[in-house]
Amino acid sequence: MGRPLKRCRYTTVNLGGDYTDEERQFLQAMTHYMKINQQPFPSFSEVLAVAKALGYRKVAEPYEPQRMKGLGRPPEEEVNGHSD
């Protein structure tokens, strides 16, 4: 997987753990961006610009993103079994 990433004042997440090479590359690019711009909280536009600088382009039809494990509460219908 490569060498572990260091935690610095520009990162807001713990960089330890099991990241894919792609995730690690993105984290490194965002950390570098935040450091050189002295901006710990980039906007969505800036995050998109960093992703595009890494070569990401829209090539597929949009889809609803899946809720990631451990992030926030599930939608109300998942909690109650139905939506109101």
Residue frames as a rotation matrix with the C-alpha (Angstrom) as fourth column:
MET 1
0.560 0.829 0.000 0.00
0.829 -0.560 0.000 0.00
0.000 0.000 -1.000 0.00
GLY 2
0.158 -0.544 0.824 2.93
0.282 -0.775 -0.565 2.38
0.946 0.321 0.031 0.26
ARG 3
-0.791 -0.536 -0.294 4.25
0.444 -0.173 -0.879 4.34
0.420 -0.826 0.375 3.18
PRO 4
0.044 0.848 -0.528 1.80
0.996 -0.076 -0.040 5.61
-0.074 -0.524 -0.849 5.81
LEU 5
0.131 0.108 0.986 0.62
0.393 -0.918 0.048 9.20
0.910 0.381 -0.163 5.59
LYS 6
-0.788 -0.422 -0.449 1.65
0.588 -0.298 -0.752 11.64
0.183 -0.856 0.483 8.28
ARG 7
0.411 0.891 -0.194 -0.91
0.906 -0.375 0.196 13.61
0.102 -0.257 -0.961 10.22
CYS 8
-0.763 -0.626 0.161 -0.40
0.604 -0.779 -0.169 17.36
0.231 -0.031 0.972 9.95
ARG 9
-0.686 0.491 -0.538 -2.31
0.182 -0.599 -0.779 20.45
-0.705 -0.632 0.322 11.00
TYR 10
-0.635 0.436 -0.638 -4.03
-0.759 -0.505 0.410 20.62
-0.143 0.745 0.652 7.60
THR 11
-0.666 0.429 -0.610 -5.70
0.000 0.818 0.575 17.25
0.746 0.383 -0.545 7.90
THR 12
-0.303 0.655 0.692 -8.98
-0.934 -0.349 -0.078 16.88
0.190 -0.670 0.718 9.71
VAL 13
0.820 0.545 -0.177 -9.17
-0.511 0.835 0.204 13.08
0.259 -0.077 0.963 9.60
ASN 14
0.239 -0.721 0.650 -7.03
-0.503 0.480 0.718 10.33
-0.830 -0.499 -0.248 10.99
LEU 15
0.308 -0.174 -0.935 -5.03
-0.944 0.069 -0.323 9.07
0.121 0.982 -0.143 8.03
GLY 16
-0.766 -0.485 0.422 -4.34
-0.547 0.837 -0.031 5.71
-0.338 -0.255 -0.906 9.61
GLY 17
0.166 0.875 0.454 -6.39
-0.391 0.481 -0.785 2.76
-0.905 -0.047 0.422 8.50
ASP 18
-0.366 -0.216 0.905 -7.04
0.566 0.721 0.400 0.79
-0.739 0.658 -0.142 5.38
TYR 19
0.335 0.401 -0.852 -7.12
-0.441 -0.732 -0.518 3.15
-0.832 0.550 -0.068 2.42
THR 20
0.703 -0.115 0.702 -6.89
0.633 0.552 -0.544 2.13
-0.324 0.826 0.461 -1.20
ASP 21
-0.429 -0.896 0.113 -4.07
0.828 -0.340 0.446 3.57
-0.361 0.285 0.888 -3.27
GLU 22
-0.261 0.438 0.860 -6.64
0.642 -0.586 0.494 5.82
0.721 0.682 -0.128 -4.95
GLU 23
0.802 0.580 -0.140 -7.93
0.458 -0.448 0.768 7.13
0.382 -0.680 -0.625 -1.60
ARG 24
0.335 -0.780 -0.529 -4.37
0.742 -0.128 0.658 7.66
-0.581 -0.613 0.536 -0.37
GLN 25
-0.565 -0.527 0.635 -3.48
0.820 -0.445 0.359 9.63
0.094 0.724 0.684 -3.51
PHE 26
0.178 0.725 0.665 -6.57
0.476 -0.655 0.587 11.83
0.861 0.212 -0.461 -3.07
LEU 27
0.853 0.112 -0.509 -5.81
0.520 -0.249 0.817 12.43
-0.035 -0.962 -0.271 0.63
GLN 28
-0.113 -0.974 -0.198 -2.24
0.839 -0.201 0.505 13.38
-0.532 -0.109 0.840 -0.21
ALA 29
-0.502 -0.027 0.865 -3.40
0.704 -0.593 0.390 15.77
0.503 0.804 0.317 -2.96
MET 30
0.569 0.769 0.291 -5.95
0.396 -0.566 0.723 17.43
0.720 -0.296 -0.627 -0.64
THR 31
0.641 -0.417 -0.644 -3.38
0.661 -0.127 0.740 17.73
-0.390 -0.900 0.194 2.17
HIS 32
-0.460 -0.850 0.256 -0.92
0.854 -0.345 0.390 19.32
-0.243 0.398 0.885 -0.25
TYR 33
-0.167 0.494 0.853 -3.59
0.583 -0.648 0.490 21.72
0.795 0.580 -0.180 -1.56
MET 34
0.821 0.548 -0.157 -4.63
0.425 -0.404 0.810 22.78
0.381 -0.732 -0.565 1.95
LYS 35
0.328 -0.788 -0.521 -1.00
0.778 -0.087 0.622 23.26
-0.536 -0.609 0.584 2.98
ILE 36
-0.606 -0.653 0.455 0.11
0.795 -0.479 0.371 25.40
-0.025 0.586 0.810 0.04
ASN 37
-0.223 0.613 0.758 -3.06
0.314 -0.691 0.652 27.51
0.923 0.383 -0.039 0.21
GLN 38
-0.982 -0.188 -0.014 -3.04
0.056 -0.222 -0.973 27.71
0.180 -0.957 0.228 4.02
GLN 39
-0.278 0.958 0.072 -6.68
-0.902 -0.286 0.323 26.73
0.330 0.025 0.944 3.96
PRO 40
-0.898 -0.153 0.412 -7.76
-0.343 0.830 -0.441 23.92
-0.274 -0.537 -0.798 6.30
PHE 41
-0.214 0.904 0.370 -11.36
0.297 0.421 -0.857 23.81
-0.931 -0.073 -0.359 4.98
PRO 42
-0.972 -0.188 -0.144 -11.52
-0.076 -0.327 0.942 23.92
-0.224 0.926 0.303 1.16
SER 43
-0.127 0.961 -0.245 -14.83
-0.801 -0.245 -0.546 24.56
-0.585 0.127 0.801 -0.60
PHE 44
0.410 0.367 0.835 -16.57
0.161 0.872 -0.463 21.91
-0.898 0.324 0.299 -2.71
SER 45
0.980 -0.068 -0.187 -15.34
-0.199 -0.320 -0.926 23.75
0.003 0.945 -0.327 -5.83
GLU 46
0.183 -0.981 0.068 -11.76
-0.982 -0.185 -0.021 23.47
0.033 -0.064 -0.997 -4.61
VAL 47
-0.115 -0.153 0.981 -12.16
-0.381 0.919 0.099 19.77
-0.917 -0.363 -0.164 -3.80
LEU 48
0.784 0.457 0.420 -13.55
0.225 0.422 -0.878 19.21
-0.579 0.783 0.228 -7.31
ALA 49
0.774 -0.559 -0.298 -10.61
-0.607 -0.522 -0.598 21.14
0.179 0.644 -0.744 -8.80
VAL 50
-0.173 -0.848 0.502 -8.15
-0.890 0.353 0.290 18.90
-0.423 -0.396 -0.815 -6.93
ALA 51
0.172 0.311 0.935 -9.99
0.033 0.947 -0.321 15.78
-0.985 0.086 0.152 -8.13
LYS 52
0.979 0.202 0.023 -9.88
0.041 -0.085 -0.996 17.06
-0.199 0.976 -0.092 -11.73
ALA 53
0.417 -0.900 -0.126 -6.17
-0.907 -0.405 -0.113 17.84
0.051 0.161 -0.986 -11.34
LEU 54
-0.275 -0.468 0.840 -5.68
-0.536 0.800 0.270 14.16
-0.798 -0.376 -0.470 -10.46
GLY 55
-0.940 -0.130 -0.316 -7.36
-0.342 0.367 0.865 13.23
0.004 0.921 -0.389 -13.75
TYR 56
-0.580 0.790 0.200 -10.91
0.521 0.548 -0.654 12.48
-0.626 -0.275 -0.730 -12.62
ARG 57
-0.865 0.398 -0.306 -13.58
-0.498 -0.605 0.621 13.15
0.061 0.689 0.722 -15.24
LYS 58
-0.080 0.920 0.384 -17.30
-0.545 0.282 -0.790 12.45
-0.835 -0.272 0.479 -15.42
VAL 59
-0.798 -0.259 -0.544 -17.60
-0.601 0.407 0.688 9.41
0.043 0.876 -0.481 -17.68
ALA 60
-0.809 0.548 -0.211 -20.65
0.544 0.835 0.083 7.57
0.221 -0.048 -0.974 -16.31
GLU 61
-0.016 0.899 0.437 -24.27
0.126 -0.432 0.893 8.44
0.992 0.069 -0.106 -15.71
PRO 62
-0.557 -0.160 0.815 -24.93
-0.701 -0.436 -0.565 9.95
0.445 -0.886 0.131 -12.26
TYR 63
-0.019 0.558 -0.830 -26.28
0.338 0.785 0.520 7.68
0.941 -0.271 -0.204 -9.52
GLU 64
0.747 0.348 0.566 -27.39
-0.411 -0.427 0.805 8.11
0.522 -0.835 -0.176 -5.93
PRO 65
-0.341 -0.940 0.007 -24.32
-0.562 0.197 -0.803 7.72
0.754 -0.278 -0.595 -3.68
GLN 66
0.307 0.373 -0.876 -24.47
0.401 0.784 0.474 4.96
0.863 -0.497 0.091 -1.09
ARG 67
0.770 -0.029 0.638 -24.43
-0.560 -0.511 0.652 5.84
0.307 -0.859 -0.409 2.59
MET 68
-0.110 -0.904 -0.413 -21.01
-0.272 0.427 -0.862 4.94
0.956 0.018 -0.293 3.95
LYS 69
0.374 0.199 -0.906 -20.77
0.643 0.648 0.408 2.81
0.668 -0.735 0.114 7.07
GLY 70
-0.115 -0.419 -0.901 -20.49
0.984 -0.173 -0.045 4.92
-0.137 -0.891 0.432 10.21
LEU 71
-0.959 -0.244 0.140 -21.37
0.268 -0.944 0.191 8.26
0.086 0.221 0.971 8.63
GLY 72
-0.700 0.697 0.155 -24.51
-0.698 -0.714 0.053 9.83
0.148 -0.071 0.986 10.03
ARG 73
-0.348 0.706 0.617 -27.95
-0.314 0.532 -0.786 8.36
-0.883 -0.467 0.036 10.56
PRO 74
-0.813 0.171 0.556 -29.71
0.553 0.525 0.647 6.26
-0.181 0.834 -0.522 7.95
PRO 75
-0.750 0.614 0.245 -32.64
-0.321 -0.662 0.678 7.86
0.578 0.430 0.693 6.14
GLU 76
-0.474 0.633 0.612 -35.86
-0.839 -0.113 -0.533 7.94
-0.268 -0.766 0.584 8.19
GLU 77
0.485 0.728 -0.484 -37.46
-0.839 0.543 -0.024 5.22
0.245 0.418 0.875 6.04
GLU 78
-0.136 -0.596 -0.791 -34.64
-0.166 0.801 -0.575 2.82
0.977 0.053 -0.208 6.95
VAL 79
-0.915 -0.189 0.356 -35.26
-0.355 -0.036 -0.934 3.51
0.189 -0.981 -0.034 10.64
ASN 80
-0.352 0.884 0.307 -39.07
-0.702 -0.032 -0.712 3.16
-0.620 -0.466 0.632 10.54
GLY 81
-0.619 0.100 0.779 -39.38
0.385 0.904 0.189 0.81
-0.685 0.417 -0.598 7.59
HIS 82
0.174 0.669 0.722 -41.46
0.984 -0.148 -0.100 3.36
0.040 0.728 -0.684 5.65
SER 83
-0.900 -0.413 0.141 -41.49
0.414 -0.910 -0.021 7.01
0.137 0.040 0.990 4.66
ASP 84
-0.263 0.829 -0.494 -44.15
0.633 -0.239 -0.737 9.47
-0.729 -0.506 -0.462 5.79
